Amino acid sequence: MDNGDFSRERIEGRLRATEERFRLAQIASGIGWFEWNVTTDELQCTPPVATLFGFEAAGQGRSFAAWERAIFVDDVVKLRAAAETSAETGAYYAEFRVKHPNGSLHWIAGKGEATRDDSGNRWIAGVYYEISERKALEARLLALNETLEARVADEVKRRQQIEDTLRQAQKMEVIGQLTGGVAHDFNNLLMVILGNLETMQRRLSADHEVQRMIAAALGGASRAAQLTQRLLAFGRRQPLAPEIVSPNRLVASMSDLLRRALGESIGMETVLAARVWNTFADSNQLENALINLAVNARDAMPEGGKLAIETANCYLDEAYCQLESDVTPGQYIGIFVGDTGSGMSSEVIEKAFEPFFTTKEAQGTGLGLSQVYGFLKQSGGHVKIYSELGKGSTIKLYLPRHQGAAVADAPQHDETASPRAKPGEAVLIVEDDPAVRDYTVDVTKELGYRVVDAPNGAVALQLLQAHPELQLLFTDVGLPGGMNGRQLADAAIRQRPGIKVLFTTGYARDAIVQGGRLNPGVEVVFKPFSYSDLAMKIRRAFDN
């Protein structure tokens, strides 16, 4: 053996060792070498490539087509397209999925270079390696990104809803301040007009020719008072006197009244669900809301039609409440008013609750639905319109469920009666507006009461001290001189324990209202009040 042979053996040994280390490195790293004759489709590769494809040995299948059976069909097309592209670019890269015989799914990436031999055959030589973990991480990152995007979108939507609610609240506050400021003075004016017209009506004979003009003037002034109340309702400034209400009983008791309001050409049906919960609401305002809806339905059916009023127990879930502003999930009673009328477009629905918006041209005030909206919101409820042009409308009213005792039958009162004073009963009237005070004094005397009057709280307390016979304090809530009606009442009770108190106001102020509701035990008659209203309220205040 010469030195040359010895050197060759050493070199060959080192080469075999290097190849073995390279083979082990491939196995350990999961990277395998391949050489693919794209022209003839022959394939040569190392064992790690066979392992990546789910085969036991590299010799299983001598063509690339035999290996493609393990590749997802959609990915085979991409793999072949990458091979074709490499002929032009000289670089080969592909990502594809393979399914092993045991059913496991693996992501594989191939990277190499494209060449052409002297015979014109195209070759791709390179490596294949597994990228399943990377793909799983990418999928998790993608899902996380989608989740974050969804959360961002939800947050943007939530912020938009908050901004919309804030804008609505600001608008409501402006309207409330405007109507509240106007209502006090306007109702005082109406009080004088209506009161004196009523007095003239009572004192003139029934067949007097002026009676017709008085009746017309009373009708106009009453409509003006209703407009003021509707504005207060929309601005959530009307005082509510809530009580336990059975929706079924209320709707049933109103059926005859609603049928008369609808007329003969419109049929009405009530569908009252069994065991409908009670609610805690102002029954008079709820009745007004239903009358408003019935009148609107009648106007939408000039050729006749049908109106249905349905009651139901409802649950407004979080998914619904996320889509609607200013409503919280929970149990509600539902009163649904549906008609077969002309319906509303989406543009009309969007503006329907805005004050002064109307589709009735000259005959509409645009305050009917806004009053319904204000009452429902002030009562912690919700209202929703469902309508299509030519397919009628359904307006759904929701009021919170009341968890309490059942509704007792209310005592019946003769609303037309004007009860008079009993012997010795005396009233202290406190009112800063001279015209309103003069009218109130005259009417109270006409009812048979002894009367003392004062323009403010300070004078009233002096008169109360000087006249021990006074048993009832009848005071306006808004008084000048730094003492409002509530403060005067408190001082009067301290000075004369047991004295009765009756309030009056053209605009319910915080002095007697909390959270939109009258304080417990408060008796009030709202301006502009009628002769019979005042008679009944004074009598009730004395008798309670």
C-alpha positions in Angstrom: 0.0 0.0 0.0 1.6 3.2 -1.1 1.1 6.6 0.4 -1.3 7.6 -2.4 -3.7 4.7 -1.5 -3.4 5.6 2.2 -4.3 9.1 1.5 -7.3 8.1 -0.7 -8.6 5.8 2.0 -8.3 8.6 4.6 -10.1 11.0 2.3 -12.8 8.4 1.5 -13.3 7.7 5.2 -13.6 11.3 6.1 -16.1 11.8 3.2 -18.2 8.9 4.5 -18.1 10.3 8.0 -19.1 13.7 6.7 -22.0 12.2 4.8 -23.1 10.3 7.9 -23.0 13.5 10.0 -24.9 15.3 7.3 -27.5 12.4 7.2 -27.9 12.5 10.9 -28.2 16.3 10.9 -31.0 16.1 8.3 -32.8 13.5 10.4 -32.4 15.6 13.6 -33.5 18.8 11.9 -36.3 17.3 9.8 -34.8 18.7 6.7 -34.4 16.5 3.7 -32.6 17.0 0.4 -34.4 16.3 -2.9 -33.6 16.4 -6.6 -36.6 16.5 -9.0 -36.3 16.1 -12.7 -39.4 18.1 -13.7 -39.1 17.0 -17.3 -39.2 13.3 -16.6 -40.8 13.6 -13.2 -38.1 11.4 -11.6 -37.4 12.1 -7.9 -34.4 11.4 -5.8 -34.4 12.3 -2.1 -33.0 11.5 1.3 -34.9 9.5 4.0 -36.1 12.7 5.9 -38.1 13.7 2.8 -39.8 10.3 2.8 -40.6 10.8 6.5 -42.1 14.2 5.7 -44.4 12.7 3.1 -45.4 9.8 5.4 -43.4 7.1 3.5 -41.1 4.6 5.2 -38.2 4.9 2.7 -37.1 7.2 0.0 -37.3 4.4 -2.5 -41.0 4.1 -2.3 -42.1 5.6 -5.7 -39.4 6.8 -8.1 -41.6 9.6 -9.6 -42.9 12.7 -8.1 -46.4 11.8 -9.3 -46.3 8.8 -6.9 -45.6 11.2 -4.0 -48.4 13.5 -5.0 -51.1 11.1 -3.7 -50.2 12.2 -0.1 -50.6 15.9 -1.0 -54.0 17.7 -0.8 -55.5 18.0 -4.2 -55.8 21.8 -4.1 -52.1 22.0 -3.1 -50.9 19.8 -5.9 -52.0 22.5 -8.4 -50.0 25.1 -6.4 -47.0 22.9 -6.2 -46.9 22.3 -10.0 -47.5 26.0 -10.5 -44.4 26.8 -8.3 -42.3 24.4 -10.4 -43.4 26.1 -13.6 -42.6 29.5 -12.1 -39.2 28.4 -11.1 -38.3 27.8 -14.8 -38.5 31.6 -15.3 -37.2 32.9 -12.0 -34.6 30.2 -11.2 -35.9 30.0 -7.6 -38.4 27.4 -6.3 -40.6 27.8 -3.2 -43.8 26.1 -2.3 -45.9 25.4 0.8 -48.4 22.5 0.8 -50.2 20.1 3.0 -49.6 16.3 3.2 -51.7 13.7 5.0 -49.9 10.8 6.5 -51.3 7.2 6.5 -52.2 7.7 10.2 -54.4 10.6 9.3 -52.2 13.4 10.7 -51.9 16.6 8.8 -48.5 18.3 8.2 -47.5 21.5 6.5 -44.4 21.2 4.3 -42.3 23.8 2.6 -39.9 23.3 -0.3 -37.1 25.6 -1.2 -34.5 25.2 -4.0 -33.0 26.3 -7.3 -34.1 25.4 -10.8 -31.5 24.4 -13.5 -31.4 22.9 -16.9 -28.9 20.2 -18.0 -27.1 19.7 -21.4 -30.0 17.4 -22.5 -32.6 20.1 -21.9 -34.1 18.5 -18.8 -35.3 20.9 -16.1 -34.2 20.1 -12.6 -35.1 21.5 -9.2 -32.7 20.7 -6.3 -33.3 21.8 -2.8 -34.7 20.9 0.6 -38.1 20.0 2.1 -38.9 20.8 5.8 -41.9 20.8 8.0 -43.6 24.1 8.9 -46.6 22.8 10.9 -45.7 24.7 14.0 -45.2 27.9 12.1 -48.5 27.5 10.4 -50.2 26.7 13.7 -48.7 29.9 15.2 -49.8 31.9 12.1 -53.3 30.5 12.5 -53.4 31.5 16.2 -52.0 34.9 15.3 -54.6 35.3 12.6 -57.4 34.2 14.9 -56.0 36.6 17.6 -55.9 39.4 15.1 -59.4 38.7 13.9 -60.5 38.6 17.6 -58.8 41.9 18.2 -60.3 43.5 15.1 -63.7 42.2 16.2 -63.2 43.7 19.7 -62.0 47.0 18.2 -65.1 47.0 15.9 -67.3 46.3 18.9 -65.6 49.0 20.9 -66.0 51.5 18.1 -69.7 50.5 17.8 -70.1 50.8 21.6 -68.5 54.2 21.6 -70.7 55.3 18.7 -73.7 54.1 20.6 -72.5 56.0 23.7 -72.0 59.1 21.6 -75.4 58.7 20.0 -77.0 58.2 23.4 -75.1 61.2 24.7 -76.2 63.4 21.8 -79.8 62.2 22.4 -79.5 62.9 26.1 -78.1 66.4 25.4 -80.9 67.0 22.9 -83.5 65.8 25.5 -81.9 68.0 28.1 -82.1 71.1 25.9 -85.8 70.3 25.0 -86.5 69.6 28.7 -85.0 72.9 29.8 -86.8 74.8 27.0 -90.2 73.2 27.7 -89.8 73.3 31.4 -89.0 77.0 31.3 -91.9 77.8 29.0 -94.4 75.4 30.7 -94.5 77.2 34.0 -95.3 80.6 32.5 -97.5 79.2 29.7 -99.6 77.1 32.0 -100.1 80.1 34.3 -101.5 82.0 31.3 -103.7 79.1 30.3 -104.8 78.8 33.9 -106.2 82.3 33.8 -107.8 81.8 30.3 -109.3 78.4 31.0 -110.4 79.3 34.5 -112.2 82.5 33.6 -113.8 80.8 30.5 -115.1 78.1 32.8 -116.4 80.6 35.3 -118.3 82.4 32.5 -119.6 79.1 31.3 -121.0 78.2 34.7 -122.5 81.6 35.4 -124.2 82.1 32.1 -127.5 80.3 31.3 -127.1 77.2 29.2 -129.0 78.7 26.2 -127.0 82.0 26.2 -125.7 82.8 22.7 -122.2 83.3 24.1 -122.0 79.7 25.3 -121.0 78.5 21.8 -118.1 80.9 21.7 -117.0 80.0 25.2 -117.0 76.3 24.3 -114.9 76.9 21.2 -112.4 79.0 23.2 -112.2 76.3 25.9 -111.5 73.7 23.3 -108.6 75.7 21.8 -107.1 76.5 25.2 -107.4 72.8 26.2 -105.5 71.8 23.1 -102.8 74.3 23.9 -102.5 72.8 27.4 -102.2 69.3 25.8 -99.4 70.4 23.6 -97.5 71.7 26.6 -97.9 68.4 28.3 -96.7 66.5 25.3 -93.6 68.6 25.1 -93.0 67.9 28.8 -93.5 64.2 28.1 -91.0 64.1 25.3 -88.5 66.1 27.4 -89.1 63.6 30.3 -90.1 66.5 32.5 -93.7 65.4 33.2 -94.2 64.2 36.7 -95.3 60.5 36.9 -97.5 59.0 39.5 -96.7 55.4 39.0 -98.9 52.6 40.5 -99.1 48.8 40.0 -100.7 48.2 36.6 -102.1 45.1 35.1 -101.6 45.4 31.3 -104.5 43.0 30.5 -106.9 44.9 32.8 -105.9 48.3 31.4 -106.2 47.2 27.8 -109.6 45.5 28.4 -110.9 48.6 30.2 -109.9 50.8 27.3 -111.4 48.6 24.6 -114.7 50.5 24.2 -113.0 53.9 24.3 -110.5 52.8 21.6 -113.2 51.4 19.4 -115.1 54.7 19.5 -111.8 56.5 18.6 -111.2 54.2 15.7 -114.6 54.5 14.1 -116.8 51.9 12.4 -114.6 51.3 9.4 -111.7 49.8 11.5 -112.0 46.5 13.3 -110.2 46.1 16.6 -109.0 42.9 18.2 -107.3 42.4 21.6 -105.1 39.4 22.2 -104.3 39.2 25.9 -101.8 36.6 26.9 -102.5 34.6 30.1 -100.7 35.5 33.3 -99.1 38.7 32.0 -96.9 40.3 34.7 -97.7 43.6 36.3 -95.7 46.8 35.7 -95.2 49.9 37.8 -96.2 52.9 35.7 -98.4 55.9 35.4 -101.7 54.4 34.2 -103.0 57.7 32.9 -99.9 58.2 30.8 -100.0 54.6 29.5 -103.6 55.1 28.5 -102.7 58.3 26.7 -99.9 56.4 24.9 -102.3 53.7 23.7 -104.8 56.4 22.6 -102.1 58.2 20.6 -101.1 54.9 18.9 -104.7 54.1 18.1 -105.3 57.5 16.6 -102.1 57.3 14.5 -103.2 53.8 13.3 -106.7 55.2 12.4 -105.1 58.0 10.3 -102.9 55.4 8.5 -106.1 53.5 7.5 -108.4 56.1 5.8 -110.1 53.3 3.8 -110.6 51.1 6.9 -108.6 48.2 8.2 -107.8 46.3 11.3 -106.0 47.2 14.6 -104.7 44.6 17.0 -103.5 45.2 20.6 -101.5 42.3 22.1 -100.0 41.8 25.5 -97.2 39.5 26.4 -94.4 38.7 28.9 -91.0 39.5 27.3 -87.3 39.2 28.0 -85.0 41.6 26.3 -81.6 39.9 26.2 -78.1 41.3 26.0 -77.8 40.7 22.2 -81.0 42.8 21.6 -79.9 45.5 24.1 -76.5 45.9 22.4 -78.4 46.9 19.2 -80.7 49.4 21.0 -79.5 52.4 23.0 -80.8 53.3 26.5 -82.3 49.9 27.3 -81.1 47.2 29.8 -81.6 43.5 29.6 -84.3 42.0 31.8 -88.0 41.1 32.1 -90.6 43.4 30.6 -94.3 43.4 29.9 -95.1 44.1 26.2 -98.0 45.9 24.7 -98.0 45.7 20.9 -100.2 47.8 18.7 -100.4 46.7 15.1 -102.4 48.0 12.1 -102.9 47.2 8.5 -102.4 50.7 7.3 -100.0 52.4 4.9 -96.9 51.7 6.9 -93.7 53.8 7.2 -90.5 54.0 5.3 -87.2 53.5 7.1 -86.6 57.3 6.8 -89.9 58.0 8.5 -89.2 55.4 11.2 -85.8 57.1 12.0 -87.5 60.4 12.6 -90.8 59.2 14.0 -90.1 60.0 17.7 -88.7 63.5 17.0 -90.8 66.3 18.3 -92.8 68.2 15.6 -92.1 65.6 13.0 -95.3 64.6 11.3 -96.5 63.0 8.0 -100.1 64.4 8.6 -99.4 67.8 7.0 -101.6 70.5 8.5 -103.6 68.3 10.9 -100.6 66.8 12.8 -98.7 68.4 15.7 -95.8 65.9 15.5 -96.0 65.3 19.3 -98.0 62.1 19.6 -95.2 59.6 19.2 -92.7 61.8 20.9 -94.9 61.8 23.9 -95.1 58.0 23.8 -91.3 57.9 23.5 -90.7 60.3 26.4 -93.2 58.4 28.7 -91.6 55.0 28.0 -88.1 56.2 28.5 -88.9 58.1 31.7 -90.6 54.9 33.0 -87.5 52.8 32.3 -89.1 51.2 29.3 -88.5 50.9 25.6 -90.4 51.4 22.4 -89.7 50.0 18.9 -91.3 50.5 15.5 -91.6 47.7 13.0 -93.1 48.8 9.7 -92.9 48.6 5.9 -94.6 50.7 3.3 -97.9 49.2 2.3 -97.7 46.5 4.9 -98.8 48.2 8.1 -97.0 49.0 11.3 -96.5 47.4 14.7 -95.3 49.6 17.6 -94.1 47.6 20.6 -94.1 49.1 24.0 -92.0 47.6 26.8 -92.3 48.4 30.5 -90.2 46.8 33.3 -91.9 43.9 35.1 -93.0 44.8 38.7 -92.1 42.1 41.2 -94.9 42.7 43.7 -98.4 42.2 44.8 -101.3 41.8 42.4 -103.4 44.8 41.4 -106.4 45.6 43.6 -109.6 46.9 42.2 -109.4 50.7 42.3 -112.3 52.6 43.9 -114.6 54.3 41.5 -114.8 58.1 41.5 -117.3 60.3 40.0 -115.0 62.4 37.8 -117.8 64.9 37.0 -118.6 65.7 40.7 -117.5 68.9 42.3 -117.5 68.2 46.1 -117.9 71.3 48.2 -116.6 72.4 51.6 -117.7 71.2 54.9 -118.5 73.7 57.7 -115.5 75.5 59.1 -113.0 74.4 56.5 -110.4 77.1 55.6 -107.6 77.2 53.0 -104.4 79.2 52.8 -103.7 79.8 49.1 -100.1 80.8 48.1 -99.5 81.9 44.5 -97.1 84.5 43.2 -99.0 85.2 39.9 -101.8 87.7 40.8 -104.2 86.6 38.0 -103.9 83.0 38.9 -104.2 83.7 42.6 -107.3 85.8 42.1 -109.0 83.0 40.0 -108.0 80.3 42.5 -109.3 82.3 45.4 -112.6 83.0 43.6 -113.1 79.3 42.8 -112.2 78.1 46.2 -114.6 80.5 47.8 -117.3 79.4 45.3 -116.8 75.8 46.6 -117.7 77.1 50.1 -114.2 77.3 51.7 -113.0 80.2 53.8 -109.9 81.5 52.1 -106.8 83.5 53.0 -104.2 84.2 50.3 -100.5 85.1 50.1 -98.0 86.0 47.3 -95.0 84.2 48.8 -93.7 81.9 51.6 -92.8 84.5 54.1 -96.2 86.2 54.1 -97.9 82.7 54.1 -96.1 81.8 57.4 -97.2 85.0 59.0 -100.8 84.4 58.0 -100.6 80.8 59.2 -99.6 82.1 62.6 -102.3 84.7 62.6 -105.1 82.4 61.5 -105.4 79.2 63.6 -108.5 78.2 61.7 -106.5 77.4 58.5 -106.4 73.6 57.9 -105.1 73.3 54.4 -102.1 74.9 52.7 -102.6 75.1 48.9 -99.3 76.4 47.4 -97.6 76.8 44.1 -94.3 74.9 43.9 -92.4 77.8 42.3 -92.4 80.8 44.6 -90.2 83.9 44.7 -88.3 85.1 47.7 -85.9 82.2 48.3 -88.5 79.7 49.6 -90.2 77.3 47.2 -93.5 75.5 47.9 -91.8 72.4 49.3 -89.8 74.4 51.7 -92.9 76.4 52.7 -94.8 73.2 53.3 -92.0 71.8 55.6 -92.0 75.1 57.5 -95.8 75.1 57.8 -95.8 71.5 59.2 -93.2 72.4 61.8 -95.2 75.4 62.8 -98.6 73.7 62.6 -98.3 69.9 62.9 -101.1 68.1 61.2 -101.9 70.8 58.6 -102.9 69.4 55.2 -100.8 70.3 52.1 -101.8 70.4 48.4 -99.4 71.6 45.8 -100.0 73.1 42.3 -97.6 73.7 39.5 -97.4 74.3 35.8 -94.1 72.4 35.6 -93.1 69.7 38.2 -89.9 70.8 39.7 -87.4 68.7 41.7 -88.9 70.0 44.9 -91.7 67.5 44.6 -90.3 65.1 42.0 -87.5 62.6 42.3 -86.4 60.5 39.3 -89.4 61.8 37.3 -91.9 60.5 39.9 -93.9 62.4 42.5 -92.5 62.0 46.0 -94.4 59.6 48.2 -97.4 61.2 49.9 -97.4 64.3 47.7 -100.8 65.6 46.6 -100.7 67.9 43.6 -103.1 69.4 41.0 -101.4 70.4 37.8 -102.0 73.7 36.0 -104.1 74.5 34.1 -106.6 72.8 36.4 -110.4 72.9 35.9 -113.1 73.8 38.4 -113.9 70.1 39.1 -110.2 69.1 39.3 -109.6 71.7 42.0 -112.8 70.7 43.9 -111.9 67.0 43.9 -108.2 67.6 44.9 -109.1 70.0 47.8 -111.7 67.6 49.0 -109.3 64.6 48.8 -106.6 66.6 50.6 -108.9 67.4 53.5 -110.3 63.8 53.7 -106.9 62.0 53.6 
